[in-house]
Amino acid sequence: MRHRYRKPPIAEAVCEFQFVGTREWDWTIPGLVYQEIKSEFPEKKQEKAFEINITPQEGRIQQNLAGTLSKMRFLSRDGSAMVQVGPDLLAVNVSAPYPGWEVFEELLRRQFEIYKNIAEPGGFKRIGLRYVNKIQFPSNAIESTKYFNYYIHLPETLEQRHGPFSMRVLHEFDEQRDILNLQMGHLPPTGDSLTIALDLDYYLGKPESIGLSDALPWVATAHSRIEDMFEASITDETRKLFEVIE
């Protein structure tokens, strides 16, 4: 069963599209995208990638640090949402407080259509939808089985208490077309509280199987499966922390 929460633990949600370009990347594309979205995302930031070029010379090696523009970031006025555009790349991020799937889905739809009409991509290299949940407990020690259905299993012959942990499990869907990467583990402690991250990353394992017209329905399916996995991973005791609305 799925629930709505008054205090959802979602710290960040991001949907990323990596495209197959039909032509050489044109750096005027981010500017054209910005003209379409600047009323909603007025803040501009550049992200640069750096590479070290090593040139052998007589008696020494010369190193040059070269910086190149890798993508543009367009942020909302309050910084709670962001659109990223780079070479054959579109990503849309929202951070806490999470606005809800209906709002996020509509934001994705608008940005995808704008990018597609301007850049005219040919297909996909990857699509991914990721939700990072940070679940905070008032105590610095908990019994995992009380709060999670997904947890580290220890043999009965061993002491059941354990320290910080990290685990990763891949789940396959639709004959390995899609992969759900579940990662779970402790975050650095803050005072007397304990925070556990539940990171759910659903991505396209066979990008050639999805056309441009199928992208948004695929994302809706990805969200549904992420939501199912999240609910399956936690117990009612954990839900109490989020204050169930329905």
N, C-alpha and C positions, 0 to 999 in steps of 0.2 A: 504494500500500500504506500502511495506517495502522500506527502504532507506538505503544508505550507507552514513557515515558521516566522515568528515575530523577530527572532534574532538568528538569521541563517549564518552559518560559520564560513561562508564563502569569502575568502580574502581577495581573490582575483579570478576572473573568467576571461579566456582569450580564445578567439577563433582565428586560425591562420590558414591562408590559401597560398600555396606555392604553385605558380603557373608554368606552363610550357609556352614560351613566347613565340609569336609568329614572325618576329623580326628582331633586329638588334635593339636592346633596351634604349629608350629615349628619356633622358633626364628632364624633359619638359613635362612628362606625364604627372609626376607629383604636383607640379604647379597647377596643372589643369584640374587635378582632383581637388586641390585646395580651393580653387575658385568655386567649386560646387559645394564645398562643405564648410567654408570659413565662418559662416554665421553661427554654426553649431560648434566648430572646432577652430577657434581663432588663433590659438597659440601654436607657433611653429618652432620645432627644434630639429637640428641636424644630428645624425649619429654617424660618426666616422669610424672606419676600420683602419687599423695600422698594420703595416707589414715591414719586416726588416730585410733589406736587400744587402747581401754580403758580396763584396767584390774583392777577389784576391788581387793584391798588388805586390810588387817586389818588396820583400822584407816585412810585409804587414798585411793585415786584412782590414779593409775599410767597410764600415757598416753605415747604412743610410736608413733612417726611419721615414717611411713614406705614409702619408695619411690620405685616404680617399673617402669620399662620401658613400656610405653604404645604404642609408635610407633616411626618409623624412618622417618626423612624428608630428601629428596634429592633435592638440589636446583641447578638451573642453575647458571652459572658464574656471570651473572648480577642480579640474584635474582628475575627476572621477572616471573619465572615459578618454580613450585615445585611439586614433587611427594611424597605422604605420604603413608607409608605401615605399617600396624599394624595387630593385630589379626583379621583375616577375614575382612580386610579393605584395600581399595585402594582409594586414592583421588588424583586428579590432579587439580592444581590451576594455573591460570595465572592472573597477575595484570597489571594495566595500564603501558604503553600504550597497549591496547587490540590488539592482533595480527590479529584478524579476525577469523570468524567461521571456515573457511577452514583449517587454521593452527591449531586451537585449536582441531578441530575434529580429525585431523590426529594424533596429540599428544595423545589424548585420546585412539584412536584405538591402537597405538603402545603399550602404557602402559597397557591397558587392556589385550592384547594378551600375553604380557610378564608375567604379574601376573597370568593369567589363566593357562598358560603352566607350571609355576613353582609350584603354590599353589594347583592346581587342585580342585577348589571349587565345591560344589554340586548345588548351587542355590543362591538365593538372599534373604536377609532380607529387604533390601531397596536399591533403586537407587534414586539419587537426582541430579538435575542440577540447579545451582543457579547463578543468575547474580545480583550483587549489583551495582546500578547506583547512582552516586552522581551528582546532577544537580545544578550547581552554578549560581546564579543570581547576577548581579552587584549591585543591590539594596537590602537593608535589609528588604524590604516589597514589596510584589507583590499581584496582584489580581489573585487568584487561577484559576478562570474561564478563564482567558486569556491564561494561560499556560498549564492547565491540563483539560482533560475530566473526570479524576478520581479525586474527591476532596470531602471535607466535605461539605455536604449540610446543610445550616442553614435556618430555617424558615424565611419568609419574614418579620415577625414582630420583628426580632432580628437584632441587629447591625451586618452587614456582615463582618466587620473586626474581625480577631481573631488572637490569639498568636500562639505559638508553638503547633503542633498537632501530633498525631500518630494514624494510623488506620491500620486495618488488615482485609482482605477479602479472603475467600477460594472459589476457582472455581473448579468444578468437571468436569472430562472428561471421556469418554468411560465407562459409567455406574459405576462411582466412582472408576475405576481402578487407575486413575491418579488424583492428586490434584495439583493445582497451588495456592500457598500461596503468595498473594500480600500484601506487607507491605510498607507503605509510611509515611514519617514524617520528621520534622525538625531535622537537626543536630546542634550541638552547634555552635553558631555564631563565625565568624572570621572577625573582623573588621566591615566594612560596607557592607559586602556581606552576602547573604543568601544561604544556601545549603539545598536542599531537597533530601532525599534518596528515591529511588524507588527500592525496593528489591523484586525480582521475584524468587521464589523457587518452582520448579516443581519436584514433587516426586511421587514415585510409592506407591499407597495406598494398592494394592493387590499384594505383591511381589511373591506369588506363581503362578501368571498368566504369568510370564516372565521367559523364559529359558535363559541359557547362550548365545545361538546363537542369541537371540532376543535383547540382551542388547544394542548393538550399534545402530540398527535401532530405538529402543525406545528413545535413547538419541537424535537422529536426530529429532524425532517427538517432544520431549520436547523442543529442541531449537526453532523449528518452532513456537510452541505455545507461548513460552516466547517472541519471537520477535513480534508475532501478538499482544500480550497483551501490550507490551511496546509501540508499535506504536498507539494502540487504546487509551492509557492512556494520551498521550501528544497532544498538538496542533501544528500548523505550527509555532507559535511564539516561542515555545520551540525548534523546529527543527532548527530555525535560529541560536540558540546558538551553535549547533553542526556542523554547516556548511555542508549542504546537498551536496553530490557529485552527487548522482543519485537517 
